[in-house]
Amino acid sequence: FIRQMTANLPTRPDYFLEDAEINRAGAGTLTELAPLHGSSLAEVQTPLQQDANSNLLDVRSRDQFAAGHVPGSINIALSGQFASWAGGILGIHANPVLIADGDAQVEEARLRLARVGIEEVRGYLAGGVAAWQTAGLPVVETPQISALELSQKLSLSNQQDIEVLDVRREGEFLAGHITQALWYVLDTFPRALPKIDSQRTVAVHCKSGYRSLIACSLLERAGYHNVVNVIGGFDAWQAAGLPVVVEQLNRA
């Protein structure tokens, strides 16, 4: 029973230890959070031009982000395990600027970030992506592909033009994965990105599409321009009856 319950535990995020220290010292109440500042386009552009890794955190839905987003922004949608992924990917000292679809999303993101220790938020992009586009500033689209389209491309290209990147955790990967997939867990992206060919198209997938778009946004920020997100992830691949490889989980 102990082996079953402790096998394949996810990697402990670095922010857990820092949160433990904050809790020992006594964290401030959420009602003490200062009001957020609405950042102008210039205030967002300047740090982004100075540092491509400036933390612009887009909390909108996956489809909204894929349709058009501020270059260099990271998508961690509010619809999933938003706070834990933000803490794990960005760290609690990230001091991000939020990009949201309205004030309600800004407030929800602020509160949920504070719950994992990200209390310092620089502000939010006033007017959101719509204001960015209205000003004539460029946006980036993240192409998306269905499981069936991916299968067809893999067959037609004979694996020469497209690569599959699986960002799920070990137990998920071993329980079933696409034959050609390169496995690289999303949890490890903050330490180092996977070594992939920047000239080939990389189709990124997870279980349902939430984590894969986080991964896509991180790869795009690092300069990979041939990244596509697999809609519905591995769940969609299985639902389409496409072939999978199953391996045994090593419990030694």
Buried (B, 14 or more C-beta within 10 A) or exposed (E): EEEEEEEBEEEEBBBBEBBEEBEEEEBEEEEEBEEBEEBBBEBBBEBBEEEEEBBBBBBBBBBBBBBBBBBBBBBBBBEBBBBBBBBBBBBBEBBBBBBBBEEEBBBBBBEBBBBBBBBBBBBBBBBBBEBBBEEEBEEBEBEBBBBEBBBEBBEEEEEEEBBBBBBBBBEBBBBBBBEBBBBBBBBEBBEEBBEBEEEBBBBBBBBBBBBBBBBBBBBBBBEBEBBBBBBBBBBBBBEEEBEBEEEEEEEE
